[in-house]
Amino acid sequence: MHYALNPRTFFHSHYFHLGLRFAAGLIGVTLIALPLSDMNTAMTVCIGALCTALMDMPSPLRHKFNEMLASVLLCTGVTLVISLCGPYRWLLMPMMVAVSFFACMMVVYGKKSMPLQLAALFIMTMSMEHTMSARQAFAHTGLFLLGSVAYLGYAMALAWLLRHRIKQQVLAEALFELAAYIDIKADFYDTRFNLTEQFNRLVRHQSVLADRQQASRDLILRAHHNRKDAIVVQIHVCMLDLYELVLSTHTDYALLRAHLADSPVLKALHDLAYSAARDIESVGYAVTRKLASRQAIDYSAALASVERHIAQLEQQVAAGAPAQEALAVLRAQRNKFRALIRAIGELHVASQKAYDGTPFWVDADMQPFLSQQKYELQLMWSHLRRDSPVFRFALRVALAISAGLVVAESLPYAAHSYWIVLTIVIILKPSFAITRQRRADRIVGTVIGCVITALVLKFLPYTPVIIGVLILATVATPTFLYVRYRYAAIAVSVMILLQMHLVAPGNTNLVMERLVDTLIGAAVATLFSFVLPNWEFQSLPRLVRQVLEANLRYMESSFDLLQGKCRNDFRYRIDRKHLMDSLAALSAAMVRMLDEPASKQRAAEDINLFVVQNYLLVAHVAALRAILRRHVGELPATPVNALLAHSHAQVCQPLTRALAQQGGSTAAQADAQAAPSRQPAVPGDAVAWSGWPLVQRRIRLLQEDAEKIIVHSEAIRRNAQ
């Protein structure tokens, strides 16, 4: 379950607060305009506010202003153009197709442009029904602009007042997703769960976690000036350190299951991981409530159980039992969990302290950690080519809207063609998988919304009740828009139908007509989802290359850090972030591909194994770093560094070969090949240090998993052609 759907956290999440802001802004603008004008004028002002509200998302203040101002200007321009063309049907339809095309081309600017695209298409469909003179069109556009600017001012004032609160909520969401990530890792110790399936779940959740951590970085690291900000910065940094420790807890689960399947120690390890997840959640709960967090979970019983079993294994090994390797793995897990528990304790402490400054990397440039967004026209023009996925999507939507308009003109009843067009706009997405999911959610949501509206109008046709339900639907629409779209589809259907009833009461066919229009729009969208499609397998070679290039850079910075060549871990963190982002992109593409027709699926198993193997390299490096930190006082630097240098060469060679197979960057390949050649040879095994076997074992696993990447990379290249 998504944390925002849990009743315990729902009312403290930024999704619910977004719904409240959204509803208060729209209703407030409407109530101010209504006494000064008629209902139609107030609704025009309200729609202007609504289009701007679609861009009201958690963002740094400067970015938020730029994004919402872009919505105000673009949607006002679309309103004026479509309103002026309204009386001329021969001009209106081509103009709508052109607006649809260029609005969809904005997808090239990334995920943050999606609400802007939707806002432009939404106001286009809402403006197409009006037939007005040029003077009326300018007046109508002025009212729309008034509502847009009013909501912009309201949203920016509220965002400034709640800027610290929004940071807390976004940080808490990242903590909740980290807890969910640990829950998945806990089930690795449960023999009822298949290891391969668990790896699939873990890697898929990795993309969600990476997205939430990036949202936290973008808000928290851009501006932190006071003591309150210092607390969230420190919690954020502790969370990232904790995340690395979580990565380091990866081990040979198959070995543990083989030797300890009937032992209670696996349940103890599971309980430790599960308790750690609940402990992290408690920090998230405290952050959402603006409270200091206190550690309340007792790990002593589970740790004592692990210690008892280690003692038993030691006795068995002393008696000659073949469990030496299982004993080493179990000891390592005990040490990792102890470190994890200490790190969670530091997370609690970070929420309790008052800081004079914002402790982070001194004099470090945070820009590499933050999302970089540039809205340059040149980028859009560069995608005006047939092989561009964005161009094909824009053309697909334009053709679908053209077909929807033609179908609406031929319907026997008094259809509102804007509803059909709006359904097409909402359902058709760049990805076939997302389109299919949106279609199901839209149809089911509209049916349920129509039923709810019909019941309200039949059995509770009282204006106060209708307004009350309308307010609830207005709050629910943005609340669930990014959490569970089906719920949002229900709410928006209720909201629009009740608004139409209040504006024009007495239309008994309203609900049924909207349902039929939705089904028609869904059918048109489904048909055109196969026109100029962009199948996910076509992007696989590029995504695989990005992963390999990011992994080579990550290995370079990792081994430099492990060998003490770096003053701090700044570069290491940047390269780890880039690798995790590239893995998340490839994993998300694979998930979408599995929702496409079977004939369009390629190398799904190899992609999954490729992602897992790259993820394992990150886990092995994190484990190596934890081992070296744990033994820092007794570390024999010379032989350890020689072993690490040799391992660097052994790991980079297969990654370089895999990248060469994919036709990757020659610069990245040259750097990877040149660096290992300067390293010394591997030392012998006779090193008097207790951590030596652990380092050797982890390096052996690192090299073995690096070699496996070549096999899966080549399989993906062959099957994706």
N, C-alpha and C positions, 0 to 999 in steps of 0.2 A: 504494500500500500504506500502511495506517495505520502510523505509526511504531512503535506498540507491538507490531506483528506482525513487525517486523524483528528477526532474532536478535541483532543488535548492540545494540539498545536494549531488547528485551523484558524482560530480567531486571533492568533498572534502572528500569523504568516503574512508576508508582504503581498501575497495574492489576495487575501481577504481585505487588507487595507487598501489595495489597489481598487477593489470593487467598491469600497466605501467612498474613496476619493472620486472615482468615476461617477457614481450615482449622485453624490452630493453636488458635484460640479454641474452635471447635466440638469438635475432638478432645480438647482439654484439659478442657473442661467435662464431656464424656462420660466420659473416663478417670477423672476425680475422682469422678463420681457412681456409676460402675459397681461399684467395690469396696464401696460403702456400700449398694447396693440391687440389684434385679434389672435385667434388660435393659429391660423396659418402662418402669420408672421412669427409668432413665438416658436412654432415648430421649425421654421427655417433657421432661426437663431440656434435652436437646440441641435439641429443637424450639423451646423457649423462647429459647435462645441464637441459633438460626437466624433467628427472626423479628426479633430485635434487630439481628443482623448485617446484615440487608438494608438497614438505615439507616446502616451504617458506610461513609461516603463522606468524601472530603476536604472539610473545612469548618473554619472557625475554632472554637476549642475550645468557646466558649460556645454557639455555634449547634449544634455537634455534640452537646453534652450535651442541649440542649433537644429536638433532633430524635430522638435515641435514647430519651430519657425518654418522649417522646410515643408512640413505638412500644411501649415497655414497658407503659405504662398502657392504651393502646388495645387492643393484642393480648391483654393479660390480661383486660380486660373482655369482649372477644369470646369468648375461651376459656371464661370462666365462663358467659356467657349461652347459648352453643351447647351446652355440656356439660349445663347444667340442663335444656335443652329436648330433649336427646337421646332420652330414653325416650318422648317424646310426638311421634310423627311428624306429627300434625295441627298441632302448634305449631312443630315444628322447621323445616318448609319455609317457612312465612310469616316466621319470624324470620331465616332465611338470606336470603330475598329482601330484607327490610328492612335487614339488615347490609350486603348487597351494594350496595344503593341508596345508603346514606349513606357507605359507604367510597368509592364512585365519585364522590360529590359533592365529596370532598376534592380532586379534580383542580383545582377552582377556585383552589386556593392555589399552583398552578404546578408546575414540573417537579420541584422537591424533594419534593413530596408524593406523587409516583408510587410510590417504594419503600414509603412508609407505607401507601398504598392496597393495594399488592400484599401486604404483610405481613399486613394485616388480613384480606384475602380468603384468603390461604394458610392461616392458622391456623383460619379458619372452616371451610375444606374438610377440614383435618386433624382437626378436633374433631367433625365431624358423624357419624363412623363409630362413636364410642364411646357405649355405653348404660350409664349409671352412675347410682347414687343421688345425692341431693343432697350427702350427706357425701363421697362419692367425687369428685363434681364439684368441691367446694371443695378437696379434697386434690390433685386433678389440676391445678387452677388454681394452687395454691400451688407445686407443683413447676415448673410452667411459669414462674411469676414468679421462682422461684429461678434458673432458667437464664437468664432475661432479664436479671436484675440482675447476675448473675455476668459475662455478656458485656459489659454496660454498663460495669462497673468495669474489666474487662480492656481494653476498647477505649479508654476515656478515659485510662487510665494509659499505654497504648502511644502514643496520640495526643499526650499531653503530652511523652513522651520523644522522639518522632520529629517534633515539630511543625516544626522547621526543615527536616528531611529532606523532609517532605511539601510544604513550600513550594518547595523546589528541584525536586522532580519535576513539580509543576504548572506552574511557570515554564518548565521544560525542554519540556513539552508545547506550550506557547504558542510557544516558539522553533521547534520542529519544524514546527508548522503555518504559521508565518510563512515558513519555508524552502520548504514545499510551495507556498505562495501565490506566491513568487518564481519557482519552477519553472514555474508556469502562465504567468506574465508573460514568462518567457524564450522560450516557444514562440511568442509574438507576432512574434518576429523570424525565425521559421522559416516559409518560404513554403509548406511542406507542410501547415501547419495553417490551417484556415479561421478568419478573424478573428471571425466571428459566434459560431462554436462555442467559440472561446477565451474570448470575453466571457462566454458562458453558464457555462463552467467556473469562470471567475474569480469571478463574482458568487455562484455556488453555494458555492464554497469560502469566500467572505467570511463567510457565516453560521457556518461551523465555526470560522474564525479568531476571529470576534467572541466566540463562546461560550468558547473557550479563554482569550482575553485577559481576559474577565470573571471566569472562575474564578481566574486569577492575581491580578487586582485584589482579589477578595474575601478571598483568603488572605493576601496580602502587605501590603496597605495597611491592614488592620484592626488589626494588632498587630506593631510592629517596635521592639524595645527594646534589642537588643544588636548587636555588631559583625557577627555572622553574618547577622542580619536586615538590617543596613544594606547588605550586599553584594547580597542578592537584590532589595532595594528599588531599588538603583542599576541593576542589570541590567534590572529591569522598566521603569524610566523610560527607559533607553537603548533598550530594545526598542520602546517606544511612539514615541520620536523617530525611530527607524529605520523604523518602519511608515509614518510620515508621509512620509519620503523615498521609500519604495517607492511610495506613492500618487502622488507627484510625478513619477515616471518615466513615467507614462502620456503618450503622444505620438500623433502622427498616423502610426500604423503603416501605413495604406494608402498614404500619401505615400512613406514610406521604401521600401515594397515596390515601388511604381511606378517610382521612380527608381533604386533600388539592388538590384533583384532579382538581378542577375547579379554583384553585387559581394561580395567576401569580408567586407565590413564588417558585413553582417547577421549572419554567423556569429560575428564578433568580439563583437558586442553580445550575441548569444545566449550565448556562452561567458562573458562578464562576468556576466550575470545568473545563469547556472548555477553559476559559481564562487562568487558571493555567497551563493547558497542553501546550498552546501556549507560555506562559512565560518560561516554562522549555525548550521548543524547542529552544527559542531564545538564551538560555545559550548554548545549544548544537551547534547551528549555530556559535556562537561566538568562542567556543572552537575549532571547526574545522577550523576556519579562524585565529586562534592564536590571537584573540582580547579579550579585556576586555568586559564583558557583562553589559548592562545598562537596568534597568527595564523600559519598555515603556508602559506596559499594565495598564489601569486604572480600578480598581475593584470597584470604589466608587458607581457607579450607581446600580450594582447588590447588593452590600452590603446594600445600602440605601433601596432597594426594600425589602430585607429580614427584615430589621429593621422595616419598616412600617407594614409589615404583622405580625411580632411578637407583635407590639403594638395593632393591630386589634384583634389578638387572645387573648391577655391579657384582652381587654375590653369584649370580648365574654365570656371568662372564668369567669370574675368578674360578668357578668350578668347571670351566671348559665349554660352556654353551656358546653357540655361534650367533651371538647377539651384539658383538662389539660395535658394528656400524649403527644398529638401531639405538644403542646406548649413546653414541656420539650425537646422533640426530636429536634424541630426546633431551640431552643436556643443552644442546644449542637452542632448542625451542624454549626450554625453561629460562635460559638467559635472555632470550629475545622478549619473552613475556614480562620478565622483570623490568627490562628497559622500557617496554611499552607502558607498563603500569606507572613507572616513574614519569614518563612523558605525559601521561594523562593527568597525573598530579600537578605537573608544571602548567598544564592547560587550565586546571582549576585555579591555581595561584595567579595566573595571568589575568583572570577575570576579577581578582580581588584587589590587586595593587592599584595605587594611584601613581602615574608616571609623570615626571616633569617634562619629558620630551617624548619623542616617538622612536624608540630603539629599533634600528634596522641596520642594514649595511651602511656604514659611514661613507658619505660622499659618493654613493652608488647611484647610477642612473637607472631609474625604475622603468623607463620606456620599453626595454625588451620584454618585460613581464606583462605589459598592458596591451590590450587590443588596439591595433592601429587601423583607423578608418579614414580613407580619403575618398571624397566624392568628386572625382574628376571626370569630366565629359569624355576625355580621351579613352578612358577605360571602357565606357559604354560603346563608343564608336569602334573600338578594336574588336568587339564581339559581334559586329554586324556582318557575320559571315555564316555560310550554310552549316559548317561543321561545329559551330558554337552551341553548346547545350542551352545557353540562355536565349540565344536567337531563336532556336527551335521551339523553346517553351513560349516565348512571346508570340511567335507566329501561330502556334497551336491555340493559344487563348484567343487571339484575334479571330481566327477562323471559327472557333467554337461560339464566340459571341455573335458573329455574323449569322451562323446557323440558328442560334437561339432567337435572334430578332426575326428571322424569316418564319420560324415555327410559330412564334407568338402572334405574328400578323395573320396567320391562317387559322387560329383557334376559333371555334364557334361561339364561345362565351366571351364576356367582357374581360379578357385577361389583362393583367398588368404585366407588360413584358419586362419591366424592370426586375420583377421577382425571379423570373426565369434567368435573366442575365446575372443577377446577384448570386443565384445558386451556382451557376457555371463558374463565376469568379471565385467563390469560396471553395468549391470542390477541386478545380483544376490547379495542380501544384507542379513544380518542376520535376518531382519524382513520381513515378507510377505508383509506388507503394503508398506514399502519403496521399495521393489522389484517391486510391481505393479506400484507404482508411477514412478519409474525409467524407467520401460518398456515403459510406455506411453510417457514420456518425451524423451526417446531415439529414439523411432520410429518417433514421430512427428518432433523432432529436426533434425533427419537424413534426413527425406523427405524434409523439408524446406531447409536444408543445401545443399542437392543434387540439388534442383531446383535452388537455388541461384548460385551454382557453374556452373551448366549447362548454365544459362543465361549469366554469366560473360564470360565463354569460347566461347560461340556462338557469342555474340554481342560486347564484349570488349576483344578480345584475344590479348591484347597488354601487353607486359611484365611489363611496369611500373604500369599499372592498376592492373594487377594480384598481383604484389608485394604489392601495396597499400591495396588491399582488404585482402591479407594475413596478413599484419601487423595489420589491424583492427580486424581481427578474432583472432589473437594471443593475443591482448589486452583484447578482450571480453571474451575469454574462462575462465581465472581465475577470472575475475571480477564478472561474474554471477554464478560461480561454487557453491558458498555457499548461494546465494541469490535467484536465479531462474534457476534451473538446465536445464530447457528446452532451455533457451537462450544459455547457455553454450554448450548444445548438438548441436545447430545450428552452433555456432561459431567453435567448434572443427571439425565438419564435413567439413565445408568450408576450415578450416586451413589444414587438412590432405589431402583433395582432391587436393587443389591447390599446396601443396608441392609435391605430387606424380606427378602432371602434369609438374611441373618445372623439376623434376628429370628425368621423362620419358614421354616427350610430344608425342602426337599422338595417345594415347590409347583412342579411341572414346567410348569404352564400360565401361570406368572407373567408371562413375557415377552410371550407372545401376547395375553394379556388386556389388558396395558398398551397394546400397540400398537392393539388394537381400540378400547379406550376413548379413546385419543388421536384416532383417526380420527372417532369419533362426536362427541367434543367439538369437533373442528375443523369438522365439518359443521354442528353447531348454531351455532357462532360465526359461520360464513360466512353462514348463513341470516339470523341476527339482525343482521348488519352492515348489512342493507338496511332494518331496522326503525328508524323515527325517525332517519334518517341526518342527519348534519350535513356537507353538502358544502362543500368549501373555497371554491367561488366565492361562497358566501353571506357570507364574511368579507372579501372583496376590497375593497368600498368603505371599510370601516372601516380596513383596513390601508393603503390608498392615502392616506386622509386623514392618518393618523399620519405617513406618510413626508413628505407635503407640509408639515405643520405643523412637523415636526422640521427639515426643510430650510430653511424660512423663519427659524427661530430660529438655525440654523447659519450662514446667510448674514449675518444681523445681527451675530453675534459675530465672524464671519470678517472682514468688512469693517471692523469696529471695530478688530480686531487689526492688519489690514494697514495701516490709516491711523494706527496708533500711538495710538489712543484708550484702550488698555488698559495697565495696569501689567504684566500678565503674560498668559499664554495659558490660564489656568485655565478661564475660562468657555468659551473656544473648544474646549478638549479635552472638556469636559462635553457641549457641544452636538454635537460630532462623534461622540462615543460614542452619544448618543441617536439620531442619524441613522443610524449604522451598525447599531444594534440594530433600528431600524424597517425598514431595508432587508433585514436578515437575516430578520426575521419574514415579510416579504412574499415574499422569495425562497423560503423554506422552504415557505410555503403553496402557491406555484406548483408546486414540485417534487412536493408531496403530491398536488396536483390532477391532475398528469399521470399519476399512478398510479390515478386513479379512472376509472369508466366514461366513454367518450367523450362520452356525452350530458350529462355533468355538468361538462365542461371549458368554460371561458369565457376568451376573449381571452388565451390563453397567450402568443402572440407579443408582444402589446402590453404585457403585464405584464413580460415579459422586457426589452423595450426601455425601458420605464418605469424599471425597476430600474437598467439600464445607464446611462441618461441621468442619473439622480440620482447614481449612482456617479461618473460623469464630472465632475459639478459638484464633488464632493469632491476629485477628482484635480486639476482645474484650480486650485482654491483652494490646494491643497498646492504645486502648481508655482509659482503666483504668490508664495507665501510664500518658497519656495526662491530664486526670482529676486531678490526684494527683500533677502533676507539676503545673497546673494552680492555684491550691489552696494551694500551699506549705506554704504560709505565715500564713494561718489560720488552718492548718491541725491538728486535734486532733489525735495524733499518736497512743495512746493506743487503743481506740475503733476501729479505722480503721485497725490497724494491727491484732486485734482479728478477725475482720470480714474477712480479707484477709486469715488468717490462717485457719479459718473454711471453706472458699471457696476452699482453696487449697485441703483440705481433700475431699470435695464434688466433685471436678473436677478430682482428681487423681483416685478415686475409680472406676468410670466407665471406665476410660482409662485402668486401671489395669485389670479389668474384661475382657474388649475387647481383651487385649493382651493375657490373659490366654486362651481365646477361640481360638486364633490363634496359640497357642503353642509358645509364644514369650520367650525372655530371662528371665530366673528365677531371675537373678541378678537385672534386671530392675524392675521386679515386686516386689521383696523384698524391694528395695529402695523406691519405690513408696508407698508401704503399710506401711513401717516403719516411713517415714517422717510425714504424716498427724497425726499419733497417738500421736506425741509429741506436737500437737498444742492445744491452749486453745479453749474454747467453744465460740460460736458466741454471741456477746453482744446484748442488747436490741435495740429497734428502737429510743429511746429518746436521740438523740445526736444533740446538738445545733450547727449544721454546715451546711452551704448552699450547700456543695457538697455531703452531705450524701445521698440524694435521687438518685443522679446520680451514685454514686458508687454502691449503693444497686441494682439499675436497671441493671447496666452493669454486676454485679456479678450474678444476677439471670439469665440473658441471657447466660452468660458463662457456668453456671451449666446445664442449659437446653440443650444447644448445645453439651456439653460433654456427656450427657445421650443419645442423639440421635446417637452418634457414635457407641454405642454398637449394636444397631439394624442393622445398615448398615454393620458393621464389620461381624456380624454373617451371614447376607444374602450373603455377598461375599464369606465367608468360605464355606457355603453350596453349592453355585452355581459353584464355581471354582474347585470343586472336579471332 
